[in-house]
Amino acid sequence: MFVVLLHAIVLVLSWFVFREDKIYFLVAEGATLITIALAWQLYNELIRPLKLLLQGADAIRDKDFSVKLVPTGKPELDQLIWVYNKMMDELRTERTRQKEQHFFLEKLIYSSPTGILILDFDQHVRQVNPKALQLLGLEEEEVVNSSVGTLDHPVMETIARLASGQSKTVVSGTATYKLQKSHFIDRGFPRHFVLIEDLTAEVLAAEKKTYGKVIRMMAHEVNNTIGPVNSIIQSALETQQQPALLADAMVVAIERNQHLNQFMRNFANLVQIPPPDKRPLDLHALLQHAARLMQFKASEKKIRILFELDARALKISADGQQVEQVLINILKNALEAIEEDGVITIITHLYPRQLIIRDTGRGISPETEQQLFSPFYSTKKDGQGIGLALIREILTNHGFSFSLKTTRPGLTEFVINFD
């Protein structure tokens, strides 16, 4: 508008020149045409970059990252075009990468052997994979877009109550599931997803293995008692005229039955340990008492029990009977680990509050160390695999940390930390 108005004024003025001198009029008209051409060129120079920017903006708005601008040969404009083209290349690369990742995640979720539920911001199911539908026994139409709290299924009810980062095992009928809930950030807000793992086969296999081990152990122990006792009774019946032999036979039978009774008690104790009745205790006094109980057996094998106790009293808060049972079991294992003429050293520290029972026995192999505290696992010929499991249960209930390992050949330590 400015250029048109300016040249309109020039043309009007040139009309007055035409009336006085036609030569000057022609010169003025020529100059006017030249300025019009220059103005048009300048106009294009100003408008073309804006048009290019508008085309680029339209391409970005339409998410068409394949559009690129051609350099014009003008340095300032070409620099702007270079920046734009580079931005479009990066956007196109990033979108391609995101699409590939999204496709990969979709395939991974769909083919995963673990059930997966993806929830929206309002705890409605937005996506569910085939494995989750199979585990839950539901149809996709029932689950998708439904709130997890409204679906009538024990697993879904547990998912609704589960907080992010938590996991829980759920039993539904004959099946056992492990649920784990977590979240990711979507547009600045957390969205949850749930992993559903079927543990039924693993649980059944573990139970079968445990039951089999327990049954074999109990059958072995019962047979070891019934056979000899029956033989003793039979011999006693045949020698009724010899009271001394009959009395000896009855004593042996009673001892064997008591051993079987103690065996069954150990099994019962393993699963029926009461909560600890914690009271202030003098650990040194407990250690002295436990050592006196094991002194006779140690003397038979020429094993010395030495004390390296802290000069100050070591007070702990614990259940006296349960801790004494732990100490007796540890000392018994140490005695059994030493064949003959060894040393058991009992050490205490006040800072940190710690008990170390060290023995010079045969030590623990790396393979055995991994299973030491597993119920019913034993390296002894007639071992029941209950003692260390009982120790673990009692110490864990008290909140005491512990370890058992061979520190070097011929030196094994059981360490209990009371802090």
C-alpha positions as CSV (number, residue, x, y, z in Angstrom):
1,M,0.0,0.0,0.0
2,F,2.9,2.3,0.8
3,V,4.5,1.7,-2.6
4,V,1.2,2.1,-4.5
5,L,0.4,5.4,-2.7
6,L,4.0,6.7,-3.3
7,H,3.9,6.0,-7.0
8,A,0.3,7.4,-7.4
9,I,1.6,10.7,-6.0
10,V,4.6,10.6,-8.4
11,L,2.2,10.0,-11.4
12,V,0.0,12.9,-10.4
13,L,3.0,15.2,-10.1
14,S,4.3,14.0,-13.5
15,W,1.0,15.1,-15.1
16,F,1.8,18.7,-14.1
17,V,5.3,18.2,-15.7
18,F,3.6,16.9,-18.9
19,R,1.7,20.1,-19.4
20,E,4.9,22.2,-19.2
21,D,7.7,19.9,-20.6
22,K,7.0,16.6,-22.3
23,I,10.7,15.5,-22.2
24,Y,10.8,15.7,-18.4
25,F,7.5,13.8,-18.3
26,L,8.9,10.9,-20.3
27,V,12.0,10.9,-18.0
28,A,9.8,10.9,-14.9
29,E,7.7,8.1,-16.3
30,G,10.8,6.0,-17.0
31,A,12.1,6.6,-13.5
32,T,8.7,5.7,-12.1
33,L,8.7,2.4,-13.9
34,I,12.2,1.6,-12.6
35,T,11.3,2.4,-9.0
36,I,8.1,0.2,-9.4
37,A,10.3,-2.7,-10.6
38,L,12.8,-2.2,-7.7
39,A,9.9,-1.9,-5.2
40,W,8.4,-5.2,-6.5
41,Q,11.8,-6.9,-6.2
42,L,12.3,-5.6,-2.6
43,Y,8.7,-6.7,-1.8
44,N,9.5,-10.2,-3.0
45,E,12.7,-10.3,-1.0
46,L,10.8,-9.5,2.1
47,I,7.8,-11.7,1.5
48,R,9.5,-14.8,0.3
49,P,11.1,-15.8,3.7
50,L,7.8,-15.2,5.4
51,K,6.1,-17.5,2.8
52,L,8.8,-20.1,3.4
53,L,8.3,-19.9,7.2
54,L,4.5,-20.2,6.7
55,Q,5.0,-23.3,4.6
56,G,7.3,-24.8,7.2
57,A,4.8,-23.9,10.0
58,D,2.0,-25.6,8.0
59,A,4.2,-28.7,7.6
60,I,4.9,-28.9,11.3
61,R,1.3,-28.3,12.1
62,D,0.3,-31.2,9.8
63,K,3.1,-33.3,11.3
64,D,4.6,-33.8,7.9
65,F,8.3,-33.9,8.7
66,S,9.3,-34.9,5.2
67,V,9.0,-31.3,3.9
68,K,12.4,-29.6,3.3
69,L,13.2,-26.2,2.0
70,V,15.5,-25.5,-1.0
71,P,18.4,-23.1,-0.4
72,T,17.9,-19.8,-2.3
73,G,21.5,-18.6,-2.5
74,K,21.1,-15.8,-0.1
75,P,23.2,-16.3,3.0
76,E,20.7,-15.0,5.6
77,L,17.8,-16.9,4.2
78,D,19.9,-20.0,3.6
79,Q,21.0,-20.1,7.2
80,L,17.4,-20.0,8.3
81,I,16.5,-22.8,5.8
82,W,19.5,-24.9,7.1
83,V,18.3,-24.6,10.7
84,Y,14.7,-25.5,9.6
85,N,15.8,-28.5,7.5
86,K,18.0,-29.8,10.4
87,M,15.1,-29.5,12.8
88,M,12.8,-31.4,10.5
89,D,15.5,-34.2,10.1
90,E,15.7,-34.6,13.9
91,L,12.0,-34.5,14.3
92,R,11.6,-37.2,11.6
93,T,14.3,-39.3,13.1
94,E,12.8,-39.0,16.6
95,R,9.3,-39.9,15.4
96,T,10.7,-42.9,13.6
97,R,12.5,-44.0,16.7
98,Q,9.4,-43.5,18.8
99,K,7.3,-45.5,16.4
100,E,9.8,-48.3,16.4
101,Q,10.0,-48.4,20.2
102,H,6.2,-48.3,20.4
103,F,5.9,-51.1,17.9
104,F,8.5,-53.1,19.8
105,L,6.8,-52.5,23.2
106,E,3.4,-53.5,21.7
107,K,4.9,-56.8,20.4
108,L,6.7,-57.4,23.7
109,I,3.5,-56.9,25.7
110,Y,1.4,-59.0,23.3
111,S,3.8,-61.9,23.3
112,S,5.0,-61.7,26.9
113,P,4.6,-64.9,29.0
114,T,3.7,-62.7,31.9
115,G,0.2,-61.2,32.1
116,I,0.2,-57.4,31.8
117,L,-2.5,-54.8,32.5
118,I,-2.0,-51.1,31.6
119,L,-4.2,-48.7,33.4
120,D,-5.1,-45.0,32.6
121,F,-5.1,-42.1,35.0
122,D,-8.5,-43.1,36.5
123,Q,-7.5,-46.8,37.2
124,H,-9.4,-48.1,34.1
125,V,-7.9,-50.9,32.1
126,R,-6.7,-49.5,28.8
127,Q,-4.7,-52.5,27.5
128,V,-4.4,-56.1,28.4
129,N,-2.3,-58.8,26.8
130,P,-3.5,-62.3,25.9
131,K,-1.6,-64.0,28.7
132,A,-3.4,-61.9,31.3
133,L,-6.8,-62.8,29.8
134,Q,-5.8,-66.4,29.8
135,L,-4.7,-66.3,33.5
136,L,-7.8,-64.4,34.6
137,G,-10.2,-66.4,32.5
138,L,-11.8,-63.2,31.2
139,E,-12.7,-61.8,27.8
140,E,-11.1,-58.7,26.4
141,E,-14.5,-56.9,26.2
142,E,-15.0,-57.5,29.9
143,V,-11.7,-56.0,30.9
144,V,-10.8,-53.1,28.6
145,N,-12.3,-49.7,29.7
146,S,-13.5,-51.3,33.0
147,S,-12.3,-50.0,36.4
148,V,-10.2,-52.6,38.2
149,G,-12.3,-52.2,41.3
150,T,-15.6,-53.1,39.5
151,L,-14.4,-56.4,38.0
152,D,-15.6,-59.4,40.0
153,H,-12.4,-61.3,40.3
154,P,-10.1,-61.9,43.3
155,V,-7.0,-60.8,41.4
156,M,-8.6,-57.6,40.1
157,E,-9.9,-56.8,43.6
158,T,-6.3,-57.2,45.0
159,I,-4.9,-55.0,42.1
160,A,-7.3,-52.2,43.1
161,R,-5.9,-52.2,46.7
162,L,-2.3,-52.6,45.7
163,A,-0.1,-49.5,45.9
164,S,2.6,-48.7,43.3
165,G,5.8,-50.5,44.0
166,Q,4.2,-53.3,46.0
167,S,3.9,-57.0,45.1
168,K,1.6,-59.6,46.5
169,T,0.8,-63.3,46.1
170,V,-2.9,-64.2,45.6
171,V,-4.5,-67.6,45.6
172,S,-7.6,-67.9,43.4
173,G,-9.1,-71.3,43.5
174,T,-6.3,-73.8,42.8
175,A,-4.1,-71.1,41.1
176,T,-1.5,-69.0,42.7
177,Y,-0.5,-65.6,41.2
178,K,2.2,-63.1,42.0
179,L,1.0,-59.5,41.4
180,Q,3.4,-56.6,41.0
181,K,2.2,-53.0,40.5
182,S,4.4,-50.1,39.2
183,H,3.9,-46.9,37.3
184,F,5.4,-44.7,34.5
185,I,5.0,-41.0,33.8
186,D,2.7,-40.1,30.9
187,R,2.2,-36.3,30.2
188,G,3.4,-35.5,33.6
189,F,1.1,-37.8,35.5
190,P,1.7,-41.4,36.8
191,R,0.0,-44.3,35.0
192,H,0.0,-47.7,36.5
193,F,0.7,-51.1,35.1
194,V,0.4,-54.6,36.7
195,L,2.4,-57.7,36.0
196,I,0.6,-61.0,36.7
197,E,2.8,-64.1,37.1
198,D,1.4,-67.7,37.4
199,L,3.2,-69.4,40.2
200,T,0.9,-72.5,40.4
201,A,3.4,-74.9,38.8
202,E,6.3,-73.6,40.8
203,V,4.4,-73.7,44.1
204,L,3.2,-77.2,43.5
205,A,6.6,-78.4,42.5
206,A,8.2,-76.8,45.6
207,E,5.5,-78.2,47.9
208,K,5.8,-81.7,46.3
209,K,9.6,-81.6,46.8
210,T,9.3,-80.5,50.4
211,Y,6.5,-82.9,51.2
212,G,8.5,-85.7,49.7
213,K,11.6,-84.8,51.6
214,V,9.7,-84.6,54.9
215,I,7.8,-87.9,54.3
216,R,11.1,-89.7,53.4
217,M,12.8,-88.3,56.5
218,M,9.9,-89.2,58.8
219,A,9.5,-92.7,57.2
220,H,13.2,-93.3,57.6
221,E,13.1,-92.2,61.3
222,V,10.0,-94.2,62.1
223,N,11.4,-97.3,60.4
224,N,14.6,-96.9,62.3
225,T,12.6,-97.0,65.5
226,I,9.9,-99.6,64.8
227,G,12.3,-102.2,63.4
228,P,14.7,-102.3,66.4
229,V,11.9,-102.0,68.9
230,N,10.0,-104.9,67.4
231,S,13.2,-106.9,67.4
232,I,13.9,-106.1,71.0
233,I,10.4,-107.0,72.1
234,Q,10.6,-110.3,70.2
235,S,13.9,-111.1,71.9
236,A,12.4,-110.1,75.3
237,L,9.5,-112.4,74.8
238,E,11.8,-115.3,73.9
239,T,13.9,-114.7,77.0
240,Q,11.2,-114.1,79.6
241,Q,13.2,-116.4,82.0
242,Q,16.1,-113.9,82.1
243,P,14.9,-110.7,83.9
244,A,18.2,-108.9,83.4
245,L,18.1,-109.3,79.6
246,L,14.4,-108.3,79.6
247,A,15.1,-105.1,81.6
248,D,18.0,-104.1,79.3
249,A,15.8,-104.7,76.2
250,M,13.0,-102.5,77.7
251,V,15.5,-99.7,78.4
252,V,16.8,-99.8,74.8
253,A,13.2,-99.8,73.5
254,I,12.2,-96.8,75.7
255,E,15.3,-94.8,74.7
256,R,14.5,-95.4,71.0
257,N,10.9,-94.4,71.4
258,Q,12.1,-91.2,73.2
259,H,14.4,-90.4,70.3
260,L,11.4,-90.8,67.9
261,N,9.3,-88.6,70.2
262,Q,12.0,-85.9,70.2
263,F,12.3,-86.1,66.5
264,M,8.6,-85.4,66.1
265,R,8.8,-82.5,68.6
266,N,11.6,-80.9,66.5
267,F,9.3,-80.9,63.5
268,A,6.5,-79.3,65.5
269,N,8.8,-76.7,67.0
270,L,10.0,-75.6,63.6
271,V,6.5,-74.5,62.6
272,Q,5.2,-73.5,66.0
273,I,7.8,-71.0,67.3
274,P,5.9,-68.4,69.5
275,P,6.7,-64.7,69.2
276,P,9.7,-63.8,71.4
277,D,8.9,-62.6,74.9
278,K,11.7,-60.0,75.0
279,R,13.3,-59.0,78.3
280,P,16.7,-57.5,79.3
281,L,19.2,-60.4,79.5
282,D,22.9,-60.8,80.3
283,L,24.3,-62.6,77.3
284,H,27.4,-63.6,79.1
285,A,25.4,-65.5,81.7
286,L,23.5,-67.3,78.9
287,L,26.7,-68.3,77.2
288,Q,28.2,-69.6,80.4
289,H,25.1,-71.7,81.1
290,A,24.9,-73.1,77.5
291,A,28.6,-74.0,77.6
292,R,28.2,-75.9,80.9
293,L,25.4,-78.0,79.3
294,M,27.7,-78.9,76.4
295,Q,30.8,-79.4,78.5
296,F,30.4,-83.2,79.0
297,K,30.0,-83.9,75.3
298,A,33.0,-81.7,74.6
299,S,35.2,-83.5,77.2
300,E,34.4,-86.9,75.5
301,K,35.9,-85.6,72.2
302,K,38.7,-83.7,74.0
303,I,37.4,-80.4,72.7
304,R,38.1,-77.2,74.7
305,I,35.6,-74.4,75.0
306,L,37.3,-71.1,75.6
307,F,35.9,-67.7,76.4
308,E,37.0,-64.3,75.1
309,L,34.3,-62.1,76.6
310,D,34.2,-58.4,76.7
311,A,35.1,-57.1,80.1
312,R,31.8,-55.2,80.4
313,A,28.4,-56.9,80.6
314,L,26.7,-57.4,77.3
315,K,22.9,-56.7,77.7
316,I,20.4,-57.6,75.1
317,S,16.6,-57.6,74.8
318,A,15.5,-61.1,73.9
319,D,13.5,-64.2,74.8
320,G,15.9,-66.1,77.2
321,Q,14.6,-69.6,76.4
322,Q,14.7,-69.1,72.6
323,V,18.2,-67.5,72.6
324,E,19.5,-70.3,74.9
325,Q,18.1,-72.8,72.4
326,V,20.0,-71.0,69.6
327,L,23.2,-71.0,71.6
328,I,22.9,-74.7,72.4
329,N,22.3,-75.6,68.7
330,I,25.3,-73.5,67.6
331,L,27.6,-75.2,70.1
332,K,26.2,-78.6,69.2
333,N,26.9,-78.0,65.5
334,A,30.4,-76.8,66.4
335,L,31.1,-79.9,68.4
336,E,29.9,-82.2,65.6
337,A,32.0,-80.3,63.1
338,I,35.2,-81.2,65.1
339,E,36.2,-84.8,64.9
340,E,38.5,-84.7,68.0
341,D,40.9,-82.5,70.0
342,G,39.7,-79.1,68.7
343,V,38.8,-75.7,70.1
344,I,35.6,-73.7,70.3
345,T,36.1,-70.0,71.1
346,I,33.2,-67.8,72.3
347,I,33.9,-64.1,71.7
348,T,31.8,-61.1,72.5
349,H,32.2,-57.4,71.6
350,L,30.4,-54.4,73.1
351,Y,31.0,-52.0,70.1
352,P,29.5,-53.3,67.9
353,R,27.4,-55.6,70.1
354,Q,28.4,-58.9,68.6
355,L,28.7,-62.6,69.4
356,I,31.2,-64.9,67.5
357,I,31.3,-68.6,68.1
358,R,34.4,-69.9,66.3
359,D,35.4,-73.6,65.8
360,T,38.3,-75.5,64.3
361,G,36.1,-78.0,62.6
362,R,36.1,-79.3,59.0
363,G,34.5,-76.2,57.6
364,I,31.7,-75.5,55.1
365,S,32.0,-76.0,51.4
366,P,30.8,-73.2,49.0
367,E,28.0,-75.5,47.7
368,T,26.8,-76.3,51.3
369,E,26.9,-72.6,52.3
370,Q,24.2,-71.7,49.9
371,Q,21.7,-74.1,51.5
372,L,22.7,-74.1,55.1
373,F,19.6,-72.5,56.6
374,S,17.1,-74.3,54.3
375,P,14.6,-76.5,56.2
376,F,15.4,-80.3,56.1
377,Y,18.8,-79.8,54.4
378,S,21.6,-81.5,56.2
379,T,25.1,-82.8,55.4
380,K,25.1,-85.2,58.3
381,K,24.3,-88.9,57.8
382,D,21.4,-88.9,60.3
383,G,20.8,-85.1,60.2
384,Q,17.2,-83.8,60.2
385,G,18.0,-80.3,58.7
386,I,16.0,-78.6,61.5
387,G,18.6,-77.1,63.8
388,L,19.9,-74.3,61.5
389,A,16.3,-73.6,60.2
390,L,15.2,-73.2,63.9
391,I,18.1,-70.9,64.6
392,R,17.3,-68.7,61.5
393,E,13.6,-68.5,62.5
394,I,14.4,-67.4,66.1
395,L,17.1,-64.9,65.2
396,T,14.9,-63.4,62.4
397,N,12.0,-63.0,64.8
398,H,14.3,-61.1,67.2
399,G,15.6,-58.9,64.4
400,F,19.2,-60.1,64.8
401,S,21.4,-60.4,61.7
402,F,23.7,-63.4,61.5
403,S,26.1,-65.3,59.3
404,L,27.8,-68.7,59.2
405,K,30.8,-69.3,57.0
406,T,34.3,-70.7,56.9
407,T,36.7,-67.7,57.0
408,R,39.8,-69.8,56.2
409,P,40.6,-73.6,56.2
410,G,40.0,-75.0,59.6
411,L,38.2,-72.0,61.0
412,T,34.5,-71.5,60.9
413,E,32.5,-68.6,62.5
414,F,28.9,-68.1,63.5
415,V,28.4,-64.4,63.9
416,I,25.3,-62.7,65.5
417,N,24.9,-59.0,65.5
418,F,22.5,-57.5,68.1
419,D,22.3,-54.0,66.7
